[in-house]
Amino acid sequence: MTVMDSKFPGEAGSGGARPGYVATVRRLAAAQKAAARSAPAYSRFINRRLGRLFAAAAFIAGLTPNAVTAVSALFTFAGILALTMFPPSWLLGIVVSGCLVVGYALDSADGQVARLRGTGSPAGEWLDHMVDAVKTSMLPLALAVALYRFDAVQPGWLLVPLGAAVVSAVLFFSMILTEQLRKQSGTGPVAARAAGPSWLRSLLVVPMDYGVLCLTFLFYGAIPVFMTVYTVIAAATAAFLILASIKWFRELSSVPRKPPGSTGRHLRSVDAPLEHQALDVTP
């Protein structure tokens, strides 16, 4: 029995009152599907748990998955807007980081609410990934605007967030496309098939973790420290994109071609949020 097949009291198609908060959290913990073996550590061990708490509260409040996505976008874009409106400071860094962290946790919660309510839909997944796509590029671009507007760094440093915007957009697209092509060909990521401690892979890809990026803004009151950490993250992400692109191209090149005239399945939206997908560069 899947989560979507099993309904709580008070859900669509069932009678009675909704369960308590603790009971809902426990049900989510028991029913939540496993994260990818090499999903980044923050996303895997922290953000999923935060999302579970928000999902339980949203479910009890009667919010739809799309409403949770909208609240997630509200927090995320509020943090990004604040970044461009005020000069760098410790207080601003805390506010921006807090908004981004909450928005990211809610991004994990919307899918969990959908499974609890049994109301998942392609339109909901489309909305979720559209918000992800916008924030992925908007955050580094907003940072570049803020650093330039408040003359916080030398002009050359602006290339770091501008480059990060390009890398983030390409990585987001390539991960989703690769996952869909794997599904179309009936293959899976190497990391999902490989043996070994999955937590080690999760730690190795920490620099590419969006949750860690959110936390870096806690250093926004000390621009030299912030820019050092941000540059390391941007460089690590760019290196990962290069290595992953080579690995993904080789992997997909080994997939047998379909006979002429045959039609494959249409690409569908991914089944899991981006933070649950494998960041796999295993040889």
Accessible surface in RSA format (square Angstrom, percent):
REM  Atomic radii and reference values for relative SASA: ProtOr
REM  Chains: A
REM  Algorithm: Lee & Richards
REM  Probe-radius: 1.40
REM  Slices: 20
REM RES _ NUM      All-atoms   Total-Side   Main-Chain    Non-polar    All polar
REM                ABS   REL    ABS   REL    ABS   REL    ABS   REL    ABS   REL
RES MET A   1   196.75 101.9 108.91  72.1  87.85 209.2 102.84  87.4  93.92 124.4
RES THR A   2    82.49  58.7  74.70  75.7   7.80  18.6  78.72 105.7   3.77   5.7
RES VAL A   3    25.58  16.8  20.06  18.2   5.52  13.3  21.77  18.9   3.81  10.3
RES MET A   4    86.94  45.0  76.62  50.7  10.32  24.6  43.88  37.3  43.06  57.0
RES ASP A   5    98.43  68.9  69.02  68.7  29.41  69.5  20.78  48.9  77.65  77.4
RES SER A   6    25.24  21.3  18.28  24.4   6.97  16.0   7.42  15.8  17.83  25.0
RES LYS A   7    80.83  39.4  54.57  33.5  26.26  62.5  45.39  40.9  35.43  37.7
RES PHE A   8    14.85   7.4  14.38   8.9   0.47   1.2  14.63   8.9   0.23   0.6
RES PRO A   9    67.56  49.2  64.98  59.2   2.59   9.4  67.20  55.5   0.36   2.3
RES GLY A  10    23.41  28.9   0.00   N/A  23.41  28.9   7.49  20.6  15.92  35.7
RES GLU A  11     7.52   4.3   0.91   0.7   6.61  15.7   3.89   7.5   3.64   3.0
RES ALA A  12    69.90  64.3  50.09  77.3  19.82  45.1  62.72  88.3   7.18  19.0
RES GLY A  13    84.37 104.0   0.00   N/A  84.37 104.0  40.46 111.0  43.92  98.4
RES SER A  14    45.78  38.7  18.86  25.2  26.92  62.0  29.11  62.0  16.67  23.4
RES GLY A  15    61.21  75.5   0.00   N/A  61.21  75.5  39.61 108.7  21.61  48.4
RES GLY A  16    64.82  79.9   0.00   N/A  64.82  79.9  37.66 103.4  27.16  60.8
RES ALA A  17    86.30  79.4  62.95  97.1  23.35  53.1  72.56 102.2  13.74  36.4
RES ARG A  18    81.20  34.1  58.95  30.1  22.25  53.0  21.95  30.0  59.25  35.9
RES PRO A  19    26.71  19.5  12.73  11.6  13.98  50.8  23.94  19.8   2.76  17.2
RES GLY A  20    46.91  57.8   0.00   N/A  46.91  57.8  36.82 101.1  10.08  22.6
RES TYR A  21    90.38  42.2  83.79  47.7   6.59  17.1  72.06  54.2  18.32  22.6
RES VAL A  22    87.71  57.7  85.42  77.3   2.29   5.5  86.45  75.1   1.26   3.4
RES ALA A  23    50.71  46.6  41.53  64.1   9.18  20.9  45.07  63.5   5.64  14.9
RES THR A  24     0.00   0.0   0.00   0.0   0.00   0.0   0.00   0.0   0.00   0.0
RES VAL A  25    25.67  16.9  25.67  23.2   0.00   0.0  25.67  22.3   0.00   0.0
RES ARG A  26   168.45  70.7 162.05  82.6   6.41  15.3  55.24  75.5 113.21  68.6
RES ARG A  27    68.31  28.7  63.79  32.5   4.52  10.8  28.91  39.5  39.40  23.9
RES LEU A  28     6.07   3.4   6.05   4.3   0.02   0.1   6.07   4.3   0.00   0.0
RES ALA A  29    49.50  45.5  28.57  44.1  20.93  47.6  28.87  40.6  20.64  54.7
RES ALA A  30    90.22  83.0  47.90  73.9  42.33  96.3  59.22  83.4  31.00  82.1
RES ALA A  31    30.39  27.9   9.93  15.3  20.46  46.5  18.62  26.2  11.77  31.2
RES GLN A  32    24.67  13.8   3.12   2.3  21.55  51.3   5.73  12.2  18.94  14.4
RES LYS A  33    81.34  39.7  72.78  44.7   8.56  20.4  63.88  57.5  17.46  18.6
RES ALA A  34    94.75  87.1  62.45  96.4  32.31  73.5  69.02  97.2  25.73  68.2
RES ALA A  35    16.69  15.3   2.09   3.2  14.60  33.2   2.24   3.2  14.45  38.3
RES ALA A  36    25.65  23.6  11.54  17.8  14.11  32.1  23.65  33.3   2.01   5.3
RES ARG A  37    71.91  30.2  68.45  34.9   3.46   8.2  27.58  37.7  44.33  26.9
RES SER A  38     0.42   0.4   0.42   0.6   0.00   0.0   0.42   0.9   0.00   0.0
RES ALA A  39     0.01   0.0   0.01   0.0   0.00   0.0   0.01   0.0   0.00   0.0
RES PRO A  40     7.27   5.3   7.27   6.6   0.00   0.0   7.27   6.0   0.00   0.0
RES ALA A  41    11.39  10.5  10.38  16.0   1.01   2.3  10.82  15.2   0.57   1.5
RES TYR A  42    16.28   7.6  12.98   7.4   3.30   8.6  13.49  10.1   2.79   3.4
RES SER A  43     1.15   1.0   1.15   1.5   0.00   0.0   0.00   0.0   1.15   1.6
RES ARG A  44    47.93  20.1  45.05  23.0   2.87   6.8   3.83   5.2  44.10  26.7
RES PHE A  45    79.58  39.8  73.95  45.8   5.62  14.6  73.95  44.8   5.62  16.1
RES ILE A  46    83.49  47.5  81.95  61.1   1.54   3.7  83.49  60.1   0.00   0.0
RES ASN A  47     0.00   0.0   0.00   0.0   0.00   0.0   0.00   0.0   0.00   0.0
RES ARG A  48    19.91   8.4  19.91  10.1   0.00   0.0   0.73   1.0  19.18  11.6
RES ARG A  49   122.63  51.5 121.70  62.0   0.92   2.2  43.06  58.9  79.56  48.2
RES LEU A  50    56.77  31.6  56.51  40.4   0.26   0.6  56.53  39.7   0.23   0.6
RES GLY A  51     0.00   0.0   0.00   N/A   0.00   0.0   0.00   0.0   0.00   0.0
RES ARG A  52    41.48  17.4  41.48  21.1   0.00   0.0   1.05   1.4  40.43  24.5
RES LEU A  53    80.27  44.7  79.09  56.6   1.18   3.0  79.43  55.8   0.84   2.3
RES PHE A  54    69.68  34.9  67.78  42.0   1.90   4.9  67.95  41.2   1.74   5.0
RES ALA A  55     0.00   0.0   0.00   0.0   0.00   0.0   0.00   0.0   0.00   0.0
RES ALA A  56     0.00   0.0   0.00   0.0   0.00   0.0   0.00   0.0   0.00   0.0
RES ALA A  57    48.02  44.2  41.19  63.6   6.83  15.5  44.08  62.1   3.93  10.4
RES ALA A  58     7.10   6.5   3.89   6.0   3.21   7.3   6.70   9.4   0.40   1.1
RES PHE A  59     0.10   0.0   0.10   0.1   0.00   0.0   0.10   0.1   0.00   0.0
RES ILE A  60    61.55  35.0  48.70  36.3  12.85  31.0  48.70  35.1  12.85  34.9
RES ALA A  61    74.92  68.9  35.27  54.4  39.65  90.2  47.53  66.9  27.40  72.6
RES GLY A  62    32.09  39.6   0.00   N/A  32.09  39.6  11.73  32.2  20.36  45.6
RES LEU A  63    70.19  39.1  68.73  49.2   1.47   3.7  70.19  49.3   0.00   0.0
RES THR A  64    60.35  42.9  59.82  60.6   0.53   1.3  51.67  69.4   8.68  13.1
RES PRO A  65    19.44  14.2  19.35  17.6   0.09   0.3  19.44  16.0   0.00   0.0
RES ASN A  66    69.67  48.0  67.30  65.0   2.37   5.7  18.11  43.6  51.56  49.8
RES ALA A  67    32.66  30.0  24.71  38.1   7.94  18.1  31.70  44.6   0.96   2.5
RES VAL A  68     1.88   1.2   1.02   0.9   0.86   2.1   1.88   1.6   0.00   0.0
RES THR A  69     4.70   3.3   4.70   4.8   0.00   0.0   2.06   2.8   2.64   4.0
RES ALA A  70    57.86  53.2  47.45  73.2  10.41  23.7  52.95  74.6   4.92  13.0
RES VAL A  71    51.85  34.1  50.75  45.9   1.10   2.7  51.78  45.0   0.07   0.2
RES SER A  72     3.77   3.2   3.77   5.0   0.00   0.0   1.15   2.4   2.62   3.7
RES ALA A  73    14.47  13.3  14.42  22.2   0.05   0.1  14.47  20.4   0.00   0.0
RES LEU A  74   123.00  68.5 116.77  83.5   6.23  15.7 122.28  85.9   0.72   1.9
RES PHE A  75    75.33  37.7  74.12  45.9   1.21   3.2  75.33  45.7   0.00   0.0
RES THR A  76     1.05   0.7   1.05   1.1   0.00   0.0   0.00   0.0   1.05   1.6
RES PHE A  77    58.37  29.2  54.49  33.8   3.88  10.1  54.99  33.3   3.38   9.7
RES ALA A  78    46.07  42.4  34.67  53.5  11.40  25.9  40.78  57.4   5.29  14.0
RES GLY A  79     0.05   0.1   0.00   N/A   0.05   0.1   0.05   0.1   0.00   0.0
RES ILE A  80     6.02   3.4   6.02   4.5   0.00   0.0   6.02   4.3   0.00   0.0
RES LEU A  81   106.90  59.5 103.75  74.2   3.15   7.9 106.62  74.9   0.28   0.8
RES ALA A  82    16.04  14.7  14.08  21.7   1.96   4.4  15.63  22.0   0.41   1.1
RES LEU A  83     0.00   0.0   0.00   0.0   0.00   0.0   0.00   0.0   0.00   0.0
RES THR A  84    25.39  18.1  25.35  25.7   0.03   0.1  18.08  24.3   7.30  11.0
RES MET A  85    95.38  49.4  82.16  54.4  13.22  31.5  71.94  61.2  23.44  31.0
RES PHE A  86   105.75  52.9 105.75  65.5   0.00   0.0 105.75  64.1   0.00   0.0
RES PRO A  87    75.15  54.8  73.98  67.4   1.18   4.3  73.98  61.1   1.18   7.3
RES PRO A  88    34.30  25.0  13.34  12.2  20.96  76.2  13.39  11.1  20.91 129.9
RES SER A  89    44.57  37.7  39.43  52.6   5.13  11.8  36.76  78.3   7.81  10.9
RES TRP A  90   136.54  54.8 134.50  65.1   2.04   4.8 112.70  60.1  23.84  38.7
RES LEU A  91   128.46  71.5 124.60  89.1   3.85   9.7 126.21  88.6   2.24   6.0
RES LEU A  92    11.92   6.6   8.99   6.4   2.93   7.4  11.45   8.0   0.47   1.3
RES GLY A  93     0.00   0.0   0.00   N/A   0.00   0.0   0.00   0.0   0.00   0.0
RES ILE A  94    98.35  56.0  96.43  71.8   1.93   4.6  96.43  69.4   1.93   5.2
RES VAL A  95    67.92  44.7  61.06  55.3   6.86  16.5  67.10  58.3   0.82   2.2
RES VAL A  96     0.00   0.0   0.00   0.0   0.00   0.0   0.00   0.0   0.00   0.0
RES SER A  97     2.07   1.7   2.07   2.8   0.00   0.0   0.33   0.7   1.74   2.4
RES GLY A  98    32.91  40.6   0.00   N/A  32.91  40.6  32.38  88.9   0.53   1.2
RES CYS A  99    24.02  18.2  21.79  24.3   2.23   5.3   1.01   2.6  23.01  24.8
RES LEU A 100     0.00   0.0   0.00   0.0   0.00   0.0   0.00   0.0   0.00   0.0
RES VAL A 101    25.10  16.5  24.84  22.5   0.26   0.6  25.10  21.8   0.00   0.0
RES VAL A 102    39.93  26.3  39.52  35.8   0.41   1.0  39.93  34.7   0.00   0.0
RES GLY A 103     0.00   0.0   0.00   N/A   0.00   0.0   0.00   0.0   0.00   0.0
RES TYR A 104     9.01   4.2   8.89   5.1   0.12   0.3   6.01   4.5   3.00   3.7
RES ALA A 105     0.22   0.2   0.22   0.3   0.00   0.0   0.22   0.3   0.00   0.0
RES LEU A 106    13.78   7.7  13.78   9.9   0.00   0.0  13.78   9.7   0.00   0.0
RES ASP A 107     5.53   3.9   5.46   5.4   0.07   0.2   0.72   1.7   4.81   4.8
RES SER A 108     1.07   0.9   0.00   0.0   1.07   2.5   0.00   0.0   1.07   1.5
RES ALA A 109     0.00   0.0   0.00   0.0   0.00   0.0   0.00   0.0   0.00   0.0
RES ASP A 110     6.79   4.8   6.41   6.4   0.39   0.9   5.30  12.5   1.49   1.5
RES GLY A 111    20.32  25.1   0.00   N/A  20.32  25.1  19.53  53.6   0.79   1.8
RES GLN A 112     0.67   0.4   0.66   0.5   0.00   0.0   0.67   1.4   0.00   0.0
RES VAL A 113     0.00   0.0   0.00   0.0   0.00   0.0   0.00   0.0   0.00   0.0
RES ALA A 114    12.07  11.1  12.05  18.6   0.02   0.0  12.07  17.0   0.00   0.0
RES ARG A 115    40.21  16.9  40.16  20.5   0.05   0.1  25.34  34.6  14.87   9.0
RES LEU A 116     4.59   2.6   3.50   2.5   1.10   2.8   3.71   2.6   0.88   2.4
RES ARG A 117    47.07  19.8  46.75  23.8   0.32   0.8   5.72   7.8  41.35  25.1
RES GLY A 118    24.55  30.3   0.00   N/A  24.55  30.3   1.14   3.1  23.41  52.4
RES THR A 119    61.16  43.5  41.13  41.7  20.03  47.7  48.80  65.6  12.36  18.7
RES GLY A 120    40.26  49.6   0.00   N/A  40.26  49.6  18.60  51.0  21.66  48.5
RES SER A 121    47.89  40.5  37.97  50.7   9.92  22.9  32.04  68.2  15.85  22.2
RES PRO A 122   107.23  78.2 103.38  94.2   3.85  14.0 105.07  86.8   2.16  13.4
RES ALA A 123    68.43  62.9  57.89  89.3  10.54  24.0  64.42  90.7   4.01  10.6
RES GLY A 124    14.58  18.0   0.00   N/A  14.58  18.0  11.75  32.2   2.83   6.3
RES GLU A 125    59.14  34.0  55.89  42.3   3.24   7.7  24.13  46.7  35.01  28.6
RES TRP A 126   154.64  62.1 150.59  72.9   4.05   9.5 131.78  70.3  22.87  37.1
RES LEU A 127    57.13  31.8  57.13  40.9   0.00   0.0  57.13  40.1   0.00   0.0
RES ASP A 128    13.49   9.5  13.49  13.4   0.00   0.0   4.78  11.3   8.71   8.7
RES HIS A 129    23.35  12.8  22.32  15.5   1.03   2.6  18.89  19.5   4.46   5.2
RES MET A 130    85.46  44.3  84.83  56.1   0.63   1.5  60.88  51.8  24.58  32.6
RES VAL A 131    20.25  13.3  18.35  16.6   1.90   4.6  20.17  17.5   0.08   0.2
RES ASP A 132     3.05   2.1   3.05   3.0   0.00   0.0   2.71   6.4   0.35   0.3
RES ALA A 133    38.91  35.8  31.60  48.8   7.32  16.6  32.71  46.1   6.21  16.4
RES VAL A 134    61.77  40.6  55.11  49.9   6.66  16.0  60.88  52.9   0.89   2.4
RES LYS A 135     9.72   4.7   9.71   6.0   0.01   0.0   8.40   7.6   1.32   1.4
RES THR A 136    24.75  17.6  18.76  19.0   5.99  14.3  14.79  19.9   9.96  15.0
RES SER A 137    31.27  26.4  31.27  41.7   0.00   0.0  21.89  46.6   9.37  13.1
RES MET A 138    79.05  40.9  76.41  50.6   2.64   6.3  66.86  56.8  12.19  16.1
RES LEU A 139     2.50   1.4   2.50   1.8   0.00   0.0   2.50   1.8   0.00   0.0
RES PRO A 140     5.46   4.0   5.00   4.6   0.46   1.7   5.46   4.5   0.00   0.0
RES LEU A 141    80.54  44.9  79.61  57.0   0.93   2.3  79.79  56.0   0.76   2.0
RES ALA A 142     7.78   7.2   3.49   5.4   4.29   9.8   7.20  10.1   0.58   1.5
RES LEU A 143     0.37   0.2   0.37   0.3   0.00   0.0   0.37   0.3   0.00   0.0
RES ALA A 144     8.18   7.5   6.82  10.5   1.35   3.1   7.17  10.1   1.00   2.7
RES VAL A 145    80.46  52.9  77.14  69.8   3.32   8.0  80.29  69.8   0.17   0.5
RES ALA A 146     0.00   0.0   0.00   0.0   0.00   0.0   0.00   0.0   0.00   0.0
RES LEU A 147     0.38   0.2   0.00   0.0   0.38   0.9   0.00   0.0   0.38   1.0
RES TYR A 148   165.28  77.2 152.61  86.8  12.67  33.0 107.27  80.6  58.02  71.5
RES ARG A 149   143.87  60.4 114.34  58.3  29.53  70.3  38.09  52.1 105.78  64.1
RES PHE A 150    54.42  27.2  29.99  18.6  24.44  63.6  35.81  21.7  18.61  53.3
RES ASP A 151   122.72  86.0 101.72 101.2  21.01  49.7  29.56  69.6  93.17  92.9
RES ALA A 152    30.20  27.8   2.75   4.2  27.45  62.4  11.74  16.5  18.46  48.9
RES VAL A 153    23.52  15.5   5.49   5.0  18.03  43.4  16.01  13.9   7.50  20.4
RES GLN A 154   130.41  72.9 128.30  93.8   2.11   5.0  44.24  94.2  86.17  65.4
RES PRO A 155   100.38  73.2  92.68  84.5   7.70  28.0  94.02  77.6   6.37  39.6
RES GLY A 156    49.63  61.2   0.00   N/A  49.63  61.2  37.67 103.4  11.96  26.8
RES TRP A 157   110.88  44.5 108.36  52.4   2.52   5.9  83.77  44.7  27.11  44.0
RES LEU A 158    27.00  15.0  27.00  19.3   0.00   0.0  27.00  19.0   0.00   0.0
RES LEU A 159   127.18  70.8 121.23  86.7   5.95  15.0 121.38  85.2   5.80  15.6
RES VAL A 160    29.48  19.4  21.75  19.7   7.73  18.6  28.20  24.5   1.28   3.5
RES PRO A 161     0.00   0.0   0.00   0.0   0.00   0.0   0.00   0.0   0.00   0.0
RES LEU A 162    77.79  43.3  74.22  53.1   3.57   9.0  74.80  52.5   2.99   8.1
RES GLY A 163    32.82  40.5   0.00   N/A  32.82  40.5  31.59  86.7   1.23   2.8
RES ALA A 164    12.17  11.2   8.01  12.4   4.15   9.4  10.81  15.2   1.36   3.6
RES ALA A 165     8.12   7.5   6.35   9.8   1.77   4.0   6.85   9.6   1.27   3.4
RES VAL A 166    96.79  63.7  92.57  83.8   4.22  10.2  96.75  84.1   0.03   0.1
RES VAL A 167    26.21  17.2  25.89  23.4   0.32   0.8  26.21  22.8   0.00   0.0
RES SER A 168    28.47  24.1  24.57  32.8   3.90   9.0   7.64  16.3  20.83  29.2
RES ALA A 169    41.50  38.2  32.88  50.7   8.62  19.6  36.76  51.8   4.74  12.6
RES VAL A 170    71.27  46.9  67.99  61.6   3.28   7.9  71.27  61.9   0.00   0.0
RES LEU A 171    16.50   9.2  16.50  11.8   0.00   0.0  16.50  11.6   0.00   0.0
RES PHE A 172    19.62   9.8  17.58  10.9   2.04   5.3  19.00  11.5   0.61   1.8
RES PHE A 173   128.43  64.3 126.44  78.3   1.99   5.2 128.40  77.8   0.03   0.1
RES SER A 174    19.35  16.4  18.27  24.4   1.08   2.5  19.35  41.2   0.00   0.0
RES MET A 175    11.58   6.0   7.75   5.1   3.83   9.1   5.05   4.3   6.53   8.7
RES ILE A 176    35.87  20.4  35.87  26.7   0.00   0.0  35.87  25.8   0.00   0.0
RES LEU A 177    61.74  34.4  59.81  42.8   1.93   4.8  61.60  43.3   0.14   0.4
RES THR A 178     7.91   5.6   7.91   8.0   0.00   0.0   0.97   1.3   6.94  10.5
RES GLU A 179    36.98  21.2  36.81  27.8   0.17   0.4   3.79   7.3  33.19  27.1
RES GLN A 180     9.71   5.4   9.00   6.6   0.71   1.7   6.92  14.7   2.79   2.1
RES LEU A 181    53.66  29.9  52.24  37.4   1.42   3.6  52.24  36.7   1.42   3.8
RES ARG A 182     9.47   4.0   9.47   4.8   0.00   0.0   1.65   2.3   7.81   4.7
RES LYS A 183    44.54  21.7  37.32  22.9   7.23  17.2  40.48  36.4   4.07   4.3
RES GLN A 184    55.86  31.2  44.35  32.4  11.51  27.4   4.73  10.1  51.14  38.8
RES SER A 185    38.95  32.9   9.05  12.1  29.90  68.9  15.16  32.3  23.79  33.3
RES GLY A 186    69.50  85.7   0.00   N/A  69.50  85.7  34.72  95.3  34.79  77.9
RES THR A 187    59.58  42.4  41.49  42.1  18.09  43.1  49.01  65.8  10.57  16.0
RES GLY A 188    22.89  28.2   0.00   N/A  22.89  28.2  17.66  48.5   5.23  11.7
RES PRO A 189    22.10  16.1  22.10  20.1   0.00   0.0  22.10  18.2   0.00   0.0
RES VAL A 190    31.10  20.5  31.10  28.2   0.00   0.0  31.10  27.0   0.00   0.0
RES ALA A 191     0.17   0.2   0.17   0.3   0.00   0.0   0.17   0.2   0.00   0.0
RES ALA A 192    58.07  53.4  34.65  53.5  23.42  53.3  35.31  49.7  22.76  60.3
RES ARG A 193   153.67  64.5 116.57  59.4  37.10  88.3  73.68 100.7  79.99  48.5
RES ALA A 194    28.68  26.4  14.57  22.5  14.11  32.1  23.86  33.6   4.82  12.8
RES ALA A 195    98.36  90.4  69.02 106.5  29.35  66.8  76.72 108.0  21.65  57.3
RES GLY A 196    41.04  50.6   0.00   N/A  41.04  50.6  25.38  69.6  15.67  35.1
RES PRO A 197    68.54  50.0  55.33  50.4  13.21  48.0  66.37  54.8   2.17  13.5
RES SER A 198    17.73  15.0  14.65  19.6   3.08   7.1   0.44   0.9  17.29  24.2
RES TRP A 199   136.35  54.7 136.35  66.0   0.00   0.0 119.45  63.7  16.89  27.4
RES LEU A 200    78.52  43.7  78.52  56.2   0.00   0.0  78.52  55.1   0.00   0.0
RES ARG A 201    41.35  17.4  40.75  20.8   0.59   1.4  24.23  33.1  17.12  10.4
RES SER A 202     0.00   0.0   0.00   0.0   0.00   0.0   0.00   0.0   0.00   0.0
RES LEU A 203    91.67  51.1  81.77  58.5   9.91  24.9  81.89  57.5   9.78  26.3
RES LEU A 204   119.93  66.8 100.78  72.1  19.16  48.2 104.04  73.1  15.89  42.8
RES VAL A 205    10.40   6.8  10.40   9.4   0.00   0.0  10.40   9.0   0.00   0.0
RES VAL A 206    41.92  27.6  41.92  38.0   0.00   0.0  41.92  36.4   0.00   0.0
RES PRO A 207    42.38  30.9  40.02  36.5   2.36   8.6  42.02  34.7   0.36   2.2
RES MET A 208    35.56  18.4  12.50   8.3  23.06  54.9  14.89  12.7  20.67  27.4
RES ASP A 209     1.49   1.0   0.00   0.0   1.49   3.5   0.62   1.5   0.87   0.9
RES TYR A 210    42.79  20.0  35.63  20.3   7.16  18.6  39.64  29.8   3.15   3.9
RES GLY A 211     0.18   0.2   0.00   N/A   0.18   0.2   0.18   0.5   0.00   0.0
RES VAL A 212    33.62  22.1  33.48  30.3   0.15   0.4  33.48  29.1   0.15   0.4
RES LEU A 213    31.04  17.3  31.02  22.2   0.03   0.1  31.02  21.8   0.03   0.1
RES CYS A 214     0.13   0.1   0.13   0.1   0.00   0.0   0.05   0.1   0.08   0.1
RES LEU A 215    65.71  36.6  64.56  46.2   1.16   2.9  64.73  45.5   0.99   2.7
RES THR A 216     4.72   3.4   3.78   3.8   0.94   2.2   4.67   6.3   0.06   0.1
RES PHE A 217     0.17   0.1   0.17   0.1   0.00   0.0   0.17   0.1   0.00   0.0
RES LEU A 218    74.44  41.5  69.91  50.0   4.53  11.4  69.91  49.1   4.53  12.2
RES PHE A 219    86.94  43.5  86.94  53.9   0.00   0.0  86.94  52.7   0.00   0.0
RES TYR A 220     0.03   0.0   0.00   0.0   0.03   0.1   0.00   0.0   0.03   0.0
RES GLY A 221    26.69  32.9   0.00   N/A  26.69  32.9   0.40   1.1  26.29  58.9
RES ALA A 222    25.43  23.4  20.50  31.6   4.93  11.2  25.43  35.8   0.00   0.0
RES ILE A 223    24.79  14.1  22.86  17.0   1.93   4.7  22.86  16.5   1.93   5.2
RES PRO A 224   102.85  75.0  92.02  83.9  10.84  39.4 100.94  83.3   1.92  11.9
RES VAL A 225    70.99  46.7  67.53  61.1   3.47   8.4  70.96  61.7   0.04   0.1
RES PHE A 226     0.01   0.0   0.00   0.0   0.01   0.0   0.01   0.0   0.00   0.0
RES MET A 227     6.10   3.2   6.10   4.0   0.00   0.0   6.10   5.2   0.00   0.0
RES THR A 228    81.85  58.2  78.40  79.5   3.45   8.2  56.50  75.9  25.35  38.3
RES VAL A 229    46.51  30.6  44.49  40.3   2.02   4.9  46.51  40.4   0.00   0.0
RES TYR A 230     7.20   3.4   7.05   4.0   0.15   0.4   3.67   2.8   3.53   4.4
RES THR A 231    40.34  28.7  40.34  40.9   0.00   0.0  40.34  54.2   0.00   0.0
RES VAL A 232    90.04  59.2  86.30  78.1   3.74   9.0  89.26  77.6   0.78   2.1
RES ILE A 233    17.02   9.7  17.02  12.7   0.00   0.0  17.02  12.3   0.00   0.0
RES ALA A 234    16.79  15.4   9.33  14.4   7.46  17.0  14.06  19.8   2.73   7.2
RES ALA A 235    59.79  55.0  47.77  73.7  12.02  27.3  55.09  77.6   4.70  12.5
RES ALA A 236    28.48  26.2  17.82  27.5  10.66  24.2  25.65  36.1   2.83   7.5
RES THR A 237    17.23  12.3  17.23  17.5   0.00   0.0  12.93  17.4   4.31   6.5
RES ALA A 238    29.91  27.5  29.63  45.7   0.28   0.6  29.63  41.7   0.28   0.7
RES ALA A 239    49.73  45.7  45.14  69.7   4.58  10.4  48.99  69.0   0.74   2.0
RES PHE A 240     9.81   4.9   6.32   3.9   3.49   9.1   9.20   5.6   0.61   1.7
RES LEU A 241    20.45  11.4  20.45  14.6   0.00   0.0  20.45  14.4   0.00   0.0
RES ILE A 242   107.69  61.3 104.25  77.7   3.44   8.3 107.40  77.3   0.29   0.8
RES LEU A 243   108.78  60.6 105.02  75.1   3.76   9.4 105.24  73.9   3.54   9.5
RES ALA A 244     0.00   0.0   0.00   0.0   0.00   0.0   0.00   0.0   0.00   0.0
RES SER A 245    47.24  39.9  40.99  54.7   6.24  14.4  33.88  72.2  13.36  18.7
RES ILE A 246    84.76  48.2  79.05  58.9   5.71  13.8  84.47  60.8   0.29   0.8
RES LYS A 247    23.90  11.7  20.53  12.6   3.37   8.0  22.95  20.7   0.95   1.0
RES TRP A 248    11.84   4.8  11.84   5.7   0.00   0.0  11.59   6.2   0.25   0.4
RES PHE A 249   148.63  74.4 144.29  89.4   4.35  11.3 147.78  89.6   0.85   2.4
RES ARG A 250   170.18  71.5 161.42  82.3   8.75  20.8  53.23  72.8 116.94  70.9
RES GLU A 251    27.32  15.7  18.13  13.7   9.19  21.9  25.93  50.2   1.38   1.1
RES LEU A 252    47.94  26.7  36.29  26.0  11.66  29.3  36.59  25.7  11.36  30.6
RES SER A 253    74.07  62.6  36.53  48.8  37.54  86.5  40.47  86.2  33.60  47.1
RES SER A 254    88.38  74.7  56.35  75.2  32.03  73.8  50.24 107.0  38.14  53.4
RES VAL A 255    35.49  23.4  23.87  21.6  11.61  28.0  25.62  22.3   9.87  26.8
RES PRO A 256   114.79  83.7  93.71  85.4  21.08  76.6 105.02  86.7   9.77  60.7
RES ARG A 257   232.37  97.6 201.73 102.8  30.64  73.0  77.64 106.1 154.73  93.8
RES LYS A 258   105.65  51.5  83.43  51.2  22.22  52.9  49.75  44.8  55.90  59.5
RES PRO A 259    94.27  68.7  85.67  78.1   8.60  31.3  91.72  75.7   2.54  15.8
RES PRO A 260   140.43 102.3 107.41  97.9  33.01 120.0 119.33  98.5  21.09 131.1
RES GLY A 261    81.88 101.0   0.00   N/A  81.88 101.0  43.75 120.1  38.13  85.4
RES SER A 262    56.23  47.5  26.08  34.8  30.15  69.4  35.40  75.4  20.83  29.2
RES THR A 263   128.38  91.3  98.38  99.7  30.00  71.5  70.87  95.2  57.51  86.9
RES GLY A 264    30.41  37.5   0.00   N/A  30.41  37.5   6.16  16.9  24.25  54.3
RES ARG A 265   125.47  52.7 114.10  58.2  11.37  27.1  80.37 109.8  45.09  27.3
RES HIS A 266   168.37  92.0 155.75 108.3  12.61  32.3 107.68 111.0  60.69  70.6
RES LEU A 267    90.09  50.2  60.66  43.4  29.43  74.0  62.39  43.8  27.70  74.6
RES ARG A 268   143.97  60.4 133.71  68.2  10.26  24.4  65.08  88.9  78.89  47.8
RES SER A 269    45.09  38.1  25.36  33.8  19.73  45.5  25.73  54.8  19.36  27.1
RES VAL A 270     3.52   2.3   1.58   1.4   1.94   4.7   1.58   1.4   1.94   5.3
RES ASP A 271    80.01  56.0  66.06  65.7  13.95  33.0  24.24  57.0  55.77  55.6
RES ALA A 272    22.04  20.3  18.66  28.8   3.38   7.7  20.58  29.0   1.46   3.9
RES PRO A 273    11.50   8.4   9.86   9.0   1.64   6.0  10.72   8.8   0.78   4.9
RES LEU A 274    41.78  23.3  39.29  28.1   2.48   6.2  39.29  27.6   2.48   6.7
RES GLU A 275     9.85   5.7   2.19   1.7   7.67  18.3   8.30  16.0   1.56   1.3
RES HIS A 276     9.38   5.1   5.34   3.7   4.05  10.4   4.06   4.2   5.32   6.2
RES GLN A 277    15.37   8.6  10.38   7.6   4.99  11.9  13.29  28.3   2.08   1.6
RES ALA A 278    13.68  12.6   3.88   6.0   9.79  22.3   3.88   5.5   9.79  25.9
RES LEU A 279    11.83   6.6   8.63   6.2   3.20   8.0   8.63   6.1   3.20   8.6
RES ASP A 280     0.78   0.5   0.07   0.1   0.71   1.7   0.71   1.7   0.07   0.1
RES VAL A 281    51.58  33.9  39.78  36.0  11.81  28.5  39.78  34.6  11.81  32.0
RES THR A 282    32.77  23.3  27.53  27.9   5.24  12.5  27.71  37.2   5.06   7.6
RES PRO A 283   154.09 112.3 100.90  92.0  53.19 193.4 133.71 110.4  20.38 126.7
END  Absolute sums over single chains surface
CHAIN  1 A    13696.7      11062.8       2633.9      10124.4       3572.2
END  Absolute sums over all chains
TOTAL         13696.7      11062.8       2633.9      10124.4       3572.2
